[in-house]
Amino acid sequence: MILFYSVKVRRLKVRGLGNPRYSRSGDRRYISGRYIPGWFERMRSRSWIKGWARKMFSMNWIMWALLSACFAATTALLAKVGVAHVDSNLAMALRTTVVVVFAWGLVLALGKPGIGGWGEIRSLDRRTCLFLTLSGLATGLSWICYFRALQLGPASRVAPLDKLSVPLVMIFAWLLLGEKLTTQALAGGLLITAGAVVIALA
């Protein structure tokens, strides 16, 4: 108990609260007359969540891409274990349900009035809805194939082949969206393709 108290006081000193006096009033905590919310209250506070979200969204695209790669790797491993004793289509449907609930939770929790919430949903035009719908269908087809491949083959070989989408996106973006395809990008795409093929055939 004494050790726990000393650690807590040391942490509070680091936060700049000086030499605090610790007391309790019901379930609330006060340090030198200042209320210090518990971790659950901070997690439940929407303003805290929005502050955390603003810090997260201030990262540049490189950090977001690296985080995406980490989560994608985790997804492949978890999906491989989860699909072992269940139909791949059912596994894909369960995962999609979780993604839908999580995505709508972010929209409702972090969206500003009229931006990123119901106001923006009502203002969507037909072109946006069409391409988002087609993108959703393509995602569903991709996941169906991906989960079936995970069920039949090892994750260490399925995941690299799935990443052949990277050079394909580069080519499609050049042909359809008019993005520049530099020599460095082309060389990187060829290396990704060669690496995926080598790993799949190993």
QUIWOWO-V201537 format. One record per residue. N is the residue number from 1. RES is the residue in one letter. SS is DSSP state (h for helix, s for strand, l for the rest). PHI is phi in whole degrees, 0 to 359 (* if undefined). D_FIRST is the distance of its C-alpha to the first C-alpha in Angstrom with 1 decimal. Layout:
BEGIN
{{N RES SS PHI D_FIRST} {N RES SS PHI D_FIRST}}
END
This chain:
BEGIN
{{1 M l * 0.0} {2 I h 295 3.8} {3 L h 297 5.4} {4 F h 299 5.0} {5 Y h 294 6.2} {6 S h 294 8.7} {7 V h 296 10.0} {8 K h 296 10.6} {9 V h 295 12.3} {10 R h 297 14.2} {11 R h 296 15.5} {12 L h 292 16.6} {13 K h 295 18.4} {14 V h 297 20.2} {15 R l 285 21.4} {16 G l 90 23.0} {17 L l 265 21.1} {18 G l 71 21.0} {19 N l 255 18.4} {20 P l 280 17.0} {21 R l 254 15.9} {22 Y s 263 13.4} {23 S s 210 14.5} {24 R s 236 15.3} {25 S s 224 18.8} {26 G l 69 19.2} {27 D l 264 18.2} {28 R s 260 18.7} {29 R s 244 16.5} {30 Y s 234 18.1} {31 I s 241 17.5} {32 S l 53 20.0} {33 G l 80 22.1} {34 R s 256 22.3} {35 Y s 284 21.4} {36 I l 245 19.4} {37 P l 290 20.3} {38 G l 286 18.1} {39 W h 296 19.3} {40 F h 294 21.4} {41 E h 293 23.1} {42 R h 293 24.0} {43 M h 294 25.4} {44 R h 283 27.3} {45 S l 288 28.7} {46 R h 292 32.2} {47 S h 296 32.4} {48 W h 296 29.5} {49 I h 297 31.2} {50 K h 294 34.5} {51 G h 297 33.0} {52 W h 297 31.6} {53 A h 295 35.0} {54 R h 297 36.9} {55 K h 294 35.1} {56 M h 295 35.8} {57 F h 286 39.4} {58 S l 278 39.9} {59 M l 291 39.9} {60 N l 278 43.3} {61 W h 291 45.2} {62 I h 293 44.4} {63 M h 296 40.6} {64 W h 297 41.4} {65 A h 294 43.8} {66 L h 294 41.3} {67 L h 297 38.7} {68 S h 299 41.4} {69 A h 296 42.3} {70 C h 296 38.7} {71 F h 292 38.5} {72 A h 295 42.0} {73 A h 296 41.1} {74 T h 297 38.2} {75 T h 300 40.5} {76 A h 298 43.0} {77 L h 293 40.6} {78 L h 294 39.1} {79 A h 293 42.5} {80 K h 298 43.9} {81 V h 290 41.4} {82 G h 289 41.8} {83 V l 269 45.6} {84 A l 297 46.0} {85 H l 236 46.7} {86 V l 212 47.9} {87 D l 298 50.9} {88 S h 296 50.6} {89 N h 292 51.9} {90 L h 294 49.4} {91 A h 298 46.6} {92 M h 297 47.9} {93 A h 295 48.2} {94 L h 296 44.6} {95 R h 296 43.4} {96 T h 298 45.7} {97 T h 299 44.3} {98 V h 297 40.8} {99 V h 297 42.2} {100 V h 297 44.1} {101 V h 298 41.2} {102 F h 296 39.0} {103 A h 295 41.8} {104 W h 292 42.7} {105 G h 297 39.0} {106 L h 296 39.1} {107 V h 298 42.3} {108 L h 286 41.2} {109 A h 276 37.7} {110 L h 252 38.8} {111 G l 289 42.4} {112 K s 278 43.7} {113 P l 303 46.3} {114 G l 83 49.5} {115 I s 230 48.1} {116 G l 75 46.6} {117 G l 230 46.6} {118 W h 296 49.2} {119 G h 299 51.4} {120 E h 286 51.9} {121 I h 297 52.4} {122 R h 292 55.3} {123 S l 265 56.9} {124 L l 294 57.1} {125 D l 269 60.7} {126 R h 294 62.5} {127 R h 298 62.4} {128 T h 298 58.6} {129 C h 297 58.2} {130 L h 297 60.8} {131 F h 288 59.2} {132 L h 292 55.7} {133 T h 294 57.0} {134 L h 297 58.8} {135 S h 296 55.7} {136 G h 296 53.8} {137 L h 296 56.5} {138 A h 297 56.5} {139 T h 297 52.7} {140 G h 298 53.1} {141 L h 296 55.9} {142 S h 298 53.9} {143 W h 293 50.9} {144 I h 300 53.3} {145 C h 294 54.8} {146 Y h 295 51.5} {147 F h 292 49.9} {148 R h 294 53.1} {149 A h 295 53.1} {150 L h 296 49.5} {151 Q h 291 50.5} {152 L h 264 53.4} {153 G l 230 52.3} {154 P l 287 49.4} {155 A h 297 47.0} {156 S h 293 47.4} {157 R h 253 51.1} {158 V h 292 51.1} {159 A h 300 48.7} {160 P h 298 50.9} {161 L h 295 54.0} {162 D h 298 52.3} {163 K l 284 51.7} {164 L l 296 55.5} {165 S h 299 55.1} {166 V h 297 54.3} {167 P h 294 57.8} {168 L h 295 59.3} {169 V h 297 57.6} {170 M h 300 58.9} {171 I h 291 62.4} {172 F h 296 62.3} {173 A h 294 60.9} {174 W h 290 63.8} {175 L h 283 66.4} {176 L h 259 65.3} {177 L l 255 63.2} {178 G l 76 65.0} {179 E l 286 62.0} {180 K l 286 62.9} {181 L l 245 62.8} {182 T l 280 62.5} {183 T h 297 63.3} {184 Q h 296 59.7} {185 A h 295 58.6} {186 L h 296 61.4} {187 A h 297 60.5} {188 G h 297 56.8} {189 G h 296 58.0} {190 L h 294 60.2} {191 L h 294 57.5} {192 I h 297 55.2} {193 T h 297 58.0} {194 A h 298 58.9} {195 G h 296 55.3} {196 A h 296 54.9} {197 V h 294 58.2} {198 V h 297 57.4} {199 I h 294 54.0} {200 A h 293 55.6} {201 L h 268 58.4} {202 A l 291 56.3}}
END
